[in-house]
Amino acid sequence: MEDFQIVNMYWSRSEYAISETDKKYGRMLYGVSFSLISSHEDADECVNDTYLKAWNSMPEERPTYLGAFLAKITRCLSIDRCRLKYAQKRGSGELVKELTECVVSSEDTEIAFEKGCLRETLDKFLYSLSKEKRTVFMMRYFFSMPIADISDKTGMSSGQIKMMLSRTRKSLGEFLAKEGVM
């Protein structure tokens, strides 16, 4: 079933919207969630919460890419669940630590984030990358995939991926500085 048909079902409040969404995107959403929280039960709950949130908040401007819309919801829910689960534990922010080397917290960054400029700047940066670099960057920082899994999917060595990510983070920092976001 096509995305626009599923979105129309959400708008007409058809209960089949959830089952069709699950058929088409359930495995992908589960993968997004599980890669972040590493718990089958929590991942299942996040996927179910995604369907509820989609049901309650389908935007006025109907999403063209339903999978991306749902993945974003799943990712946010999974990150929230992870924050709750590991709030008292140390060492759970490995990915955040990696990215902080290229983003220095400042008022300019916060203002840019609030205005939506940061998102536009990040999109601009990502589109400036080669497809291979963008894919690896997104696998690591959007889907939170471990280096070993990225290596398996891309056929590159772990060392190559680590070096690529390091250079991409450095380029991101320079790009943000050049754009005046940082």
N, C-alpha and C positions, 0 to 999 in steps of 0.2 A: 504494500500500500504506500502511496506517495505521501510525503510530509504534509502537503497542503490539505489532503483528505483527512489526515489525523487531526490537524489543527482545527479544521472545520468541525470535526466531531467534538473536540473540546468546547468550541464555541456553541454548539447546539446542545451541549451537556449530555452527550451520549456516553453511557458507561463503557461502550466498546472502545472509546479513545484510550483508556488505560490498558486494556488487553492488547490492542494493536501497537501501542507504544512499547509495551513489554516485549512483544514478538520481534519488533524491529530493532529496538535499542537496549533491551534488558541486559544482554551480555556485555555490551560496551559500557553501560553505566555501572554495572557491577565491577568491571575491571578498573574503571576510574576510581571508584570508591575503595576497592580492596587494595589498590596500589598505595593509597594514602593511609589506610588504617589497619591493614593486615589482620582483619578479623572478619570471618565469614558472616557471623550474625550481625555485626555492626554494618557491614557492607550491604546486606539484604535490607536492613532497616533504612539505611540512607537511600537506597534505590526506591523503596516504597514511599519514603518521605518525599522523594523527588516527584513521584507521580502525583501525590497530594498537592504539593506546592505548584506543580504545573496546572493542575485542575483549578486551583484557587487563584492563580495569578497569570493566566495566559494573557500576554500584553495586547493592548489595543492594536498595535502594529504587529500583525501576525508574523511570527518568525519564519523566515525562508528556509533556514537550516535548523530543523527541529532537534537534530542530534546535538548540535553545538549548544543550543539553548538548554537542553536537558543536561548535557555534560557540565555546563557551568553551574547549574543548580546542584547537581550531585557533588561536584568538587567543593563548593561552598559548604554544603551540609556535612561532608566528610571531614573537612578541615575543622569545622566547629566541633564535631564529635571528637576529633583527635585532640583539640585544645582542651576540651573538658576531661578527656581520659588521661592526658599527660600533664595537666596543669601543675602538678606538684613535682613532676620528675624533671631531671636535668638531662641535657643531651638529646632532646627530641627534636630540636630545630636545625638539623643538619643542612637542609636545603636553604633555610633562611640565612644561616651563617654563610653559606656559599654566595648568596646574592648580596649580602650586606657589604662585601668587599667592593662592589661597584656602585652602591647607592649609599651616599652619606645622608643621614637624616638631617633635614633642615626645614626651615619655614617655607622656603621656595618649593621643596618637594611636596610638602603637605598641601600648600595652596594649589599647586599643579594637579595633585590628585583630586582635590575637591572640585576643581574646575573641569576635570575630565581631560586636561592636557596631557597628563602622564600616560593615560591609555592611548591617546593618539600618537604620542611620541614613541611608546613601546611598539605599537603597531607599525609605525614607520621604520623603526629599527629592525623589527623582525622581517619585514618585507625587503630590507636592504641585504639580508643574509642570503647565502645560497640555500637551495632547497634542503641539502644535506645538513647544513649547520642549523637551519631553522627547525628541522625535524628533530634533531638530537636535543636542541635546546628545549623544545616543547615537551618531548618525552620526559626530560629530566625535571623541568620546573613547572609544567602544567599537570602532567600525568604522574609526577613523582616516581618515576621508574628508577630502580637501582641501576647503577652503571653496568652490572653484569647482564641485566635484561636488555638494556639498550645495545650492548655489544652483540648479544644473540640475534636481535632483530635487524641490526644494520650490517653485521658481518665485520665490523671494525673491532680492533683490540680495545681492551679496557683503557690502556695507556693512551691510545689515540683519542678516545672519547674524553678522557679527563683533560687532555691537552686542548682539545677543541673547545670544551666547555670553559676552561680557564681563559683562553684567548677571547672567546665570545663574551664572557663576563667583563673582561678588560675593555673590549670594544664597546660594550653597553655603557660602562662608566664614562668613557670618553664621549660617546654619542649624547648621553644625558647632559654632560657638562657643556658640550657644544650647543645643544638646543636650549640651554639655560634653565633646565629643569632642576639641576642639582647645583 
